């Protein structure tokens, strides 16, 4: 079983090649990454399109380097300390 960090490296190894970039561009365009997913045909069509979009966004997130998001902002931490006192 791969760790999340190893899996992220595997995604990068695949999608940072020239062919991988072409495939990702196609996936992003085909699966609504840069366009609204709302459908006037109904909520099921909207949900289906949003599901497709979420896959493209997941792949994109595997390819970018992000710093971990802190679970507590300084303001939240300060408020929690005040409540405890």
C-alpha positions as a printed Julia matrix, in Angstrom:
85×3 Matrix{Float64}:
   0.0    0.0     0.0
   1.34   3.41   -0.97
   1.48   6.35    1.39
  -0.31   9.54    0.33
   3.09  11.14   -0.39
   4.13   8.2    -2.6
   0.83   8.3    -4.46
   1.25  12.04   -5.05
   4.69  11.35   -6.55
   3.17   8.67   -8.81
   0.53  11.13  -10.08
   3.29  13.64  -10.8
   5.39  11.03  -12.61
   2.47  10.28  -14.93
   0.93  13.71  -15.48
   4.1   15.81  -15.68
   5.22  14.06  -18.87
   4.33  15.7   -22.2
   1.67  13.06  -22.87
   0.39  13.31  -19.32
  -0.04  17.07  -19.69
  -2.04  16.56  -22.89
  -4.24  13.95  -21.21
  -4.81  16.16  -18.17
  -5.75  19.13  -20.37
  -8.28  16.9   -22.13
  -9.69  15.65  -18.8
  -9.94  19.19  -17.45
 -11.81  20.38  -20.55
 -13.97  17.28  -20.92
 -14.98  17.1   -17.26
 -15.91  20.74  -16.59
 -12.92  21.8   -14.49
 -13.06  25.4   -15.7
 -16.77  25.81  -16.3
 -20.0   25.75  -14.3
 -21.57  22.36  -13.75
 -25.13  23.6   -13.23
 -27.61  21.96  -15.59
 -31.1   23.2   -16.4
 -32.02  19.56  -17.06
 -32.14  18.81  -13.35
 -30.22  18.14  -10.19
 -29.1   14.68  -11.29
 -27.33  16.09  -14.34
 -25.73  18.79  -12.21
 -24.58  16.21   -9.64
 -23.18  13.97  -12.39
 -21.21  16.84  -13.94
 -19.95  17.92  -10.51
 -18.76  14.37   -9.86
 -16.8   14.42  -13.1
 -15.34  17.81  -12.17
 -14.28  16.56   -8.74
 -12.07  13.9   -10.36
 -10.25  16.5   -12.48
  -9.82  18.71   -9.41
  -8.47  15.78   -7.4
  -5.84  15.07  -10.05
  -4.92  18.77  -10.21
  -4.51  18.83   -6.43
  -2.16  15.85   -6.62
   0.02  17.76   -9.08
   0.41  21.0    -7.14
   2.61  21.47   -4.11
   0.56  22.78   -1.24
   1.53  23.62    2.28
  -0.7   21.89    4.81
  -3.63  24.01    5.88
  -3.5   24.68    9.63
  -6.42  23.27   11.55
  -6.54  26.34   13.77
  -5.99  29.9    12.67
  -4.33  32.18   15.26
  -7.69  33.88   15.85
  -9.5   30.58   16.45
  -6.74  29.43   18.79
  -6.94  32.68   20.78
 -10.74  32.44   21.05
 -10.55  28.85   22.24
  -8.01  29.83   24.91
 -10.31  32.64   26.09
 -13.28  30.28   26.31
 -11.28  27.79   28.38
 -10.27  30.46   30.92
